[in-house]
Amino acid sequence: MKVNPDFFPLTQLAGRFVNQLAQCRRLGLTVHEASEHHVLIELPYSQELIGYPDTGVIHGGVITTLMDTACGSAVVCAIFDKFASLEISPTLDLRVDYMKPAEPNKPVYAFAECYKLASSIAFTRAIAYQDSIDDPIAHAVGSFMRISPEMVGDEFRKALMGKDGDKGQANEASVTQPHTSLDVKGPLDVKGIVKRATELNDFGHLLEHVPYAKFVGMAVERFGDELVFKLPAKDDNIGNPVLPAIHGGVIAGFMEMSAIVQLMVFMQTSKVPKVVDFSIDYLRAGYHKDTFAECRITRQGRRVANVNINCWQTNRKQLIATARAHFLVD
């Protein structure tokens, strides 16, 4: 897609920012438009991102990563336009409402804007869609903490500004995920898979059926009546190359997938639970190291379940994130 720099002067800056994030390169994200008011990013479809194997629908965590990235890019552009400086603004919180599943074999777009730039906090909102922005897949609102420009490393700043020190040509993105079509295999025998995992005492057997779980490298162990989920340190999951730290969207996707498995095991659902909404608070940086999560089903209705998820790294009492989500389980 050709972009007119007179209309969208910050497109190349936003493109370089996204290209610096390992997880975004792995997803093949492409910035099509960026200005002081908005950012438009495309996510290509890939079988690696599937969260619902029986339908080929991509995992909600991928949508969250896309929208988190779009909102963060919008903050970068808004700050650069207003102050002519670069800042890295970590996500404080993000809420995503899922209105319908994304259609398989089609790209997803995220339109994000930073609608309020305060002295310490940036406020954003975003819409994910496919054919029309008037027919959204999901809607998100999030807040980001502004950090002093001095916290941006020289190498990262040079990469964002380009070779000539201004909004020059963007770096080429790494290998983009190819558009791959999918032959849907039919309904997944969820109860059978859970039963087999229980017999084997290997709940990683559940994750083997979900491509997105393998994409981020998830694992799970059962200790008595508790499941503990693990996200091993993986270079492709990095979202902040300065610290380095895991992409906030990956943490959210990991926690969402953990909740889905928790429901499959303890509610013995006949289908893979579908996320309705997901709200996450980031409490501290998720550094590039092994990360863990545990879930608690707080309400179990006939059609809807509510799950709380806690996430930590070295100390279970020092959470890096906490989340709450609703799922359809019928």
C-alpha positions as CSV (number, residue, x, y, z in Angstrom):
1,M,0.0,0.0,0.0
2,K,1.4,3.4,-1.0
3,V,1.3,6.1,1.5
4,N,1.2,9.9,0.8
5,P,3.6,11.4,3.3
6,D,1.8,14.7,3.1
7,F,-1.4,13.1,4.5
8,F,0.3,10.7,6.9
9,P,3.7,12.2,7.8
10,L,4.5,9.9,10.7
11,T,3.9,6.6,8.9
12,Q,7.6,5.8,8.5
13,L,8.3,6.6,12.2
14,A,5.5,4.3,13.3
15,G,6.7,1.7,10.9
16,R,10.2,1.8,12.4
17,F,8.9,1.6,15.9
18,V,6.8,-1.5,15.2
19,N,9.7,-3.1,13.3
20,Q,11.9,-2.7,16.5
21,L,9.5,-5.0,18.4
22,A,10.4,-8.7,17.9
23,Q,6.9,-10.0,18.5
24,C,5.5,-7.5,15.9
25,R,8.1,-8.7,13.3
26,R,7.1,-12.3,14.0
27,L,3.4,-11.4,13.5
28,G,4.2,-9.5,10.3
29,L,2.5,-6.3,11.4
30,T,2.6,-3.5,8.8
31,V,1.9,0.2,9.4
32,H,-0.2,1.7,6.6
33,E,-0.9,5.1,8.0
34,A,0.2,7.2,11.0
35,S,-0.3,10.8,11.9
36,E,-0.5,12.8,15.1
37,H,-4.1,11.7,15.4
38,H,-4.1,8.0,14.4
39,V,-2.3,4.8,13.4
40,L,-3.5,2.1,11.1
41,I,-1.8,-1.4,11.3
42,E,-2.5,-4.6,9.4
43,L,-2.1,-8.1,10.8
44,P,-1.9,-10.9,8.1
45,Y,-3.7,-14.2,8.7
46,S,-1.5,-17.2,9.6
47,Q,-2.3,-20.7,10.8
48,E,0.3,-20.2,13.5
49,L,-2.1,-17.7,15.2
50,I,-5.2,-20.0,15.4
51,G,-6.8,-20.2,18.8
52,Y,-9.9,-22.1,17.7
53,P,-8.7,-25.1,15.7
54,D,-12.2,-26.3,14.7
55,T,-13.0,-23.0,12.9
56,G,-9.6,-21.5,12.1
57,V,-10.3,-18.3,14.0
58,I,-7.2,-16.6,15.4
59,H,-6.6,-16.3,19.1
60,G,-8.0,-13.3,21.0
61,G,-4.5,-12.7,22.3
62,V,-3.3,-11.9,18.8
63,I,-6.0,-9.3,18.5
64,T,-5.0,-7.9,21.9
65,T,-1.3,-7.7,20.7
66,L,-2.4,-5.9,17.6
67,M,-4.5,-3.3,19.4
68,D,-1.9,-2.8,22.2
69,T,0.8,-2.2,19.5
70,A,-1.5,0.2,17.6
71,C,-2.3,2.1,20.7
72,G,1.4,2.3,21.7
73,S,2.3,3.5,18.3
74,A,-0.3,6.2,18.4
75,V,1.2,7.4,21.7
76,V,4.7,7.5,20.1
77,C,3.4,9.6,17.2
78,A,1.3,12.0,19.3
79,I,4.3,12.7,21.6
80,F,6.7,13.1,18.7
81,D,4.3,15.5,16.9
82,K,3.7,17.6,20.0
83,F,7.1,17.6,21.7
84,A,9.5,16.6,18.9
85,S,10.9,13.9,21.2
86,L,10.7,10.1,21.5
87,E,9.4,8.3,24.5
88,I,8.7,4.7,25.3
89,S,5.4,4.4,27.0
90,P,4.6,1.1,28.7
91,T,1.0,-0.1,28.9
92,L,-0.7,0.5,32.3
93,D,-4.0,-1.1,31.5
94,L,-6.0,-2.4,28.5
95,R,-9.5,-3.5,28.1
96,V,-10.7,-5.4,25.0
97,D,-14.3,-6.2,24.2
98,Y,-14.7,-8.9,21.5
99,M,-17.8,-8.3,19.4
100,K,-17.3,-11.2,16.9
101,P,-14.6,-13.6,15.8
102,A,-12.3,-12.6,13.0
103,E,-12.9,-14.4,9.7
104,P,-10.2,-17.0,8.8
105,N,-7.9,-16.4,5.8
106,K,-8.4,-12.6,6.0
107,P,-6.2,-9.8,7.5
108,V,-7.2,-7.8,10.5
109,Y,-6.7,-4.1,10.8
110,A,-6.4,-1.9,13.9
111,F,-7.2,1.8,13.9
112,A,-5.9,3.5,17.0
113,E,-5.8,7.0,18.3
114,C,-4.3,8.8,21.3
115,Y,-7.2,11.0,22.3
116,K,-5.7,12.6,25.4
117,L,-2.0,13.3,26.1
118,A,-1.5,14.3,29.8
119,S,1.7,15.1,31.5
120,S,2.1,11.6,32.9
121,I,-0.5,9.4,31.1
122,A,-1.6,8.9,27.5
123,F,-5.1,7.7,26.9
124,T,-5.9,5.6,23.8
125,R,-8.7,3.7,22.0
126,A,-8.7,1.4,19.1
127,I,-11.0,-0.6,16.8
128,A,-10.1,-3.9,15.1
129,Y,-11.9,-4.8,11.9
130,Q,-11.6,-6.6,8.6
131,D,-13.8,-5.4,5.8
132,S,-15.2,-2.2,7.3
133,I,-14.4,-0.2,10.4
134,D,-18.2,0.1,10.8
135,D,-18.3,-3.6,11.4
136,P,-15.7,-4.1,14.2
137,I,-14.3,-7.3,15.6
138,A,-13.2,-5.7,18.8
139,H,-12.9,-2.4,20.6
140,A,-10.1,-1.5,23.1
141,V,-9.3,1.3,25.5
142,G,-6.0,1.6,27.2
143,S,-3.7,4.0,29.2
144,F,0.0,4.3,28.9
145,M,2.6,5.7,31.2
146,R,4.8,8.4,29.8
147,I,8.5,8.0,30.6
148,S,11.3,10.5,30.2
149,P,13.0,10.6,26.8
150,E,16.3,10.0,28.6
151,M,15.1,6.5,29.2
152,V,15.2,5.8,25.4
153,G,18.6,4.3,24.6
154,D,20.7,5.9,21.9
155,E,20.6,2.8,19.7
156,F,16.8,2.6,19.9
157,R,16.4,6.3,19.2
158,K,18.7,6.1,16.1
159,A,16.7,3.1,14.9
160,L,13.4,5.1,15.2
161,M,14.7,8.3,13.6
162,G,16.3,6.6,10.6
163,K,19.7,7.1,9.0
164,D,19.2,10.8,8.3
165,G,17.9,11.7,11.7
166,D,14.4,12.6,10.6
167,K,11.3,10.7,9.2
168,G,13.3,9.0,6.5
169,Q,12.7,5.6,5.0
170,A,11.5,2.9,7.3
171,N,13.5,-0.2,7.9
172,E,12.4,-3.3,6.1
173,A,10.3,-5.5,8.2
174,S,11.5,-9.0,8.9
175,V,9.8,-12.0,7.3
176,T,6.0,-11.3,7.1
177,Q,3.7,-14.2,8.0
178,P,2.4,-15.5,4.7
179,H,-1.4,-15.6,4.0
180,T,-2.2,-19.2,4.4
181,S,-5.6,-20.7,3.8
182,L,-7.1,-23.3,6.1
183,D,-9.2,-26.4,5.6
184,V,-11.4,-26.6,8.7
185,K,-11.4,-30.1,10.1
186,G,-14.7,-29.9,11.9
187,P,-15.7,-29.7,15.6
188,L,-12.9,-30.3,18.1
189,D,-13.6,-33.1,20.6
190,V,-12.8,-30.9,23.6
191,K,-14.1,-33.4,26.3
192,G,-12.1,-36.2,24.7
193,I,-8.9,-34.1,24.6
194,V,-9.4,-33.1,28.3
195,K,-10.1,-36.8,29.2
196,R,-7.0,-37.9,27.4
197,A,-4.8,-35.2,29.1
198,T,-6.2,-36.2,32.5
199,E,-5.4,-39.9,31.8
200,L,-1.8,-39.0,30.7
201,N,-1.5,-36.4,33.6
202,D,-0.1,-34.2,30.8
203,F,-2.1,-31.1,30.3
204,G,0.3,-29.9,27.7
205,H,-1.6,-32.3,25.6
206,L,-4.4,-29.6,25.5
207,L,-2.0,-26.9,24.2
208,E,-0.8,-29.1,21.4
209,H,-4.1,-28.6,19.7
210,V,-3.9,-24.8,19.8
211,P,-1.4,-23.3,17.3
212,Y,-1.2,-20.0,19.1
213,A,-0.1,-21.7,22.4
214,K,2.8,-23.2,20.4
215,F,3.5,-19.9,18.8
216,V,4.2,-18.2,22.1
217,G,5.7,-21.3,23.7
218,M,3.2,-22.0,26.4
219,A,3.4,-25.0,28.9
220,V,1.3,-26.2,31.8
221,E,1.7,-28.4,34.8
222,R,-0.9,-29.7,37.3
223,F,-0.2,-29.6,41.1
224,G,-3.1,-31.3,42.8
225,D,-6.2,-29.3,42.0
226,E,-4.2,-26.4,40.6
227,L,-2.9,-25.7,37.1
228,V,0.2,-23.5,36.8
229,F,0.9,-22.1,33.3
230,K,4.4,-21.2,32.0
231,L,5.6,-18.8,29.3
232,P,9.3,-19.6,28.8
233,A,11.6,-16.7,27.9
234,K,11.6,-16.5,24.1
235,D,13.3,-13.8,22.0
236,D,10.3,-13.6,19.6
237,N,8.0,-12.5,22.5
238,I,10.0,-9.3,23.2
239,G,8.1,-6.0,22.9
240,N,10.5,-3.6,24.7
241,P,14.0,-4.1,23.3
242,V,15.5,-1.5,25.7
243,L,14.8,-3.4,29.0
244,P,14.2,-6.0,27.3
245,A,10.7,-7.0,28.3
246,I,7.9,-9.2,27.0
247,H,5.3,-7.6,24.7
248,G,2.3,-6.7,26.8
249,G,0.0,-8.3,24.2
250,V,1.9,-11.6,24.6
251,I,1.4,-11.5,28.4
252,A,-2.3,-10.8,27.8
253,G,-2.6,-13.6,25.2
254,F,-0.7,-16.0,27.6
255,M,-3.1,-15.2,30.4
256,E,-6.2,-15.5,28.2
257,M,-5.1,-18.9,26.9
258,S,-4.4,-20.0,30.5
259,A,-8.0,-19.0,31.5
260,I,-9.4,-21.0,28.5
261,V,-7.5,-24.1,29.5
262,Q,-8.6,-23.7,33.1
263,L,-12.2,-23.6,32.0
264,M,-11.8,-26.6,29.7
265,V,-10.4,-28.7,32.5
266,F,-12.5,-27.7,35.5
267,M,-15.8,-27.0,33.7
268,Q,-15.5,-29.8,31.2
269,T,-16.7,-27.6,28.4
270,S,-17.8,-29.3,25.2
271,K,-16.3,-26.4,23.1
272,V,-13.3,-24.1,23.4
273,P,-14.6,-21.2,25.5
274,K,-14.9,-17.9,23.6
275,V,-13.7,-14.7,25.1
276,V,-16.2,-11.9,25.5
277,D,-14.0,-9.3,27.2
278,F,-10.5,-9.2,28.7
279,S,-9.3,-6.5,31.0
280,I,-5.6,-6.4,32.2
281,D,-3.6,-4.2,34.6
282,Y,0.1,-4.2,34.2
283,L,1.7,-3.9,37.6
284,R,5.4,-4.0,36.8
285,A,7.6,-4.8,33.8
286,G,7.5,-8.4,32.5
287,Y,11.2,-8.9,31.9
288,H,12.7,-11.3,29.4
289,K,12.5,-14.4,31.6
290,D,10.2,-17.3,32.4
291,T,6.7,-16.1,33.3
292,F,3.9,-18.0,35.2
293,A,0.2,-17.7,35.6
294,E,-2.6,-19.2,37.6
295,C,-6.4,-18.8,37.3
296,R,-9.4,-18.8,39.5
297,I,-13.0,-19.3,38.2
298,T,-14.9,-16.7,40.2
299,R,-18.3,-17.2,38.6
300,Q,-19.6,-20.2,36.7
301,G,-22.9,-19.7,35.0
302,R,-24.8,-21.8,32.5
303,R,-23.5,-19.8,29.6
304,V,-20.9,-17.3,30.9
305,A,-17.9,-17.8,33.2
306,N,-15.8,-15.2,34.9
307,V,-12.1,-15.9,35.4
308,N,-9.4,-14.0,37.3
309,I,-5.8,-14.5,36.2
310,N,-2.6,-13.6,38.0
311,C,0.8,-13.5,36.4
312,W,4.3,-13.4,38.0
313,Q,7.9,-14.1,37.3
314,T,10.4,-14.7,40.1
315,N,8.1,-14.2,43.1
316,R,4.5,-15.3,43.2
317,K,3.7,-12.4,45.6
318,Q,5.1,-9.8,43.2
319,L,2.6,-9.9,40.3
320,I,3.6,-8.4,37.0
321,A,-0.1,-8.4,35.8
322,T,-3.6,-9.2,36.8
323,A,-6.5,-9.7,34.5
324,R,-10.3,-10.5,34.5
325,A,-12.2,-12.0,31.6
326,H,-15.6,-13.3,30.7
327,F,-16.1,-16.3,28.4
328,L,-19.0,-18.0,26.7
329,V,-18.9,-21.6,27.6
330,D,-22.1,-23.1,26.0
